[in-house]
Amino acid sequence: MKKLGSDLVEDIGQEIEQDEIKGFARSVAEVEWLLLILVLLYLLAPGTAVSQRETVIGALVAFAVFILIFRYLNFYKRQTRLKLTVETLVMVAFTTAVLIPTGGSGSPLLNLYLLPIIVAALTLGKWYSLLMVGLVSLCYVYVTADLQGAVSFAGLSALLAKLLPFLLVAFITTMLASDIHIARSRIKALSETDEMTGLFNMRAFSRIHRREHDKAERYGRKYALLLLDMDNLKYINDTYGHEAGNKAIVLVANVITRLIRNTDVAARYGGDEFIVLLTEADEAQTEEIGRRIRNSIHNTTIDFQGRMIRVSASLGLAMYPRDGSDHRDLITRADREMYSNKEMARSPAEAG
């Protein structure tokens, strides 16, 4: 797609990304509570060997307080990847703090390191997950050195054997997360674009329109809507077939895409109708863009099986705030004017 209103699309993209990060944040909160509960259950289980029970209890309390303050008191409401990074680092620190009094490198809680690694792989990407594995490796060395005084060269093979599962989990989880992200992006693109023309569909356009309307209200800006309807698509379909009709629809979409500005947004409104949002456009600019689109469509022909087919279209426009204060009323106004112009163009032809 070309010329999709880069600023507006970027704003929508940021909004979608923020929704995605909020979803990640909820999952991270559940993982944090899971980590805390697992350590608490181990501490309460009969027969567990804990050399410094007070240290583990203190780590549990500190981690619980961190979760409550950092997540549920909303001192920083906007969710960011930096916030997720801080949480994964604290998870690593908490796990390290409880490993030393529960057996160090031989602790049954060692596999809890997998939780922050999986979180990093799913939410922060490949490189951060590798850095997380490196951090876990350093923490493991620290835990081992704390118990044994030092890690010998001969012990490096044992270290690698311990850490290899963490690396494999990080790699596999990252690959799966990447595949999921690609699939989600494709689904999103399909859900927001018209397959035939490559323009936005009305679902995506309505979201962009509401956002631009709110900005126009807030900052006292103008914008315009152009609604365009093909005049002779039924005739083309009946005379030449639907393949020719589809080519005519694509032709109109290409003309619109070519002639609108980089800040404007076009969408397929219906079968043979299109809608264009012209940001910060006055009446003269809107009429000029509409005139150029209409004339270009009329002057462009389709070569279909050796036959030259001419296409025409009718336009209607609506200006904010001149023609209404509600974004839905503006579409109705443009639609009404478009059909009025279509009737006016049809009357002389019928009279002739």
Secondary structure, 3 states (H helix, E strand, C coil): CCCCCHHHHHHHHHHHHHHHHHHHHHHHHHHHHHHHHHHHHHHHCCCCCCCCHHHHHHHHHHHHHHHHHHHHCCCCCCCCHHHHHHHHHHHHHHHHHHHHHHCHHHCCCHHHHHHHHHHHHHHCCHHHHHHHHHHHHHHHHHHHHHHHCCCCHHHHHHHHHHHHHHHHHHHHHHHHHHHHHHHHHHHHHHHHECCCCCCECHHHHHHHHHHHHHHHHHHCCCEEEEEEEECCHHHHHHHHCHHHHHHHHHHHHHHHHHHCCCCCEEEECCCCEEEEEEECCCHHHHHHHHHHHHHHHHHCEEEECCEEEECCEEEEEEEECCCCCCHHHHHHHHHHHHHHHHHHHHHHHHHC
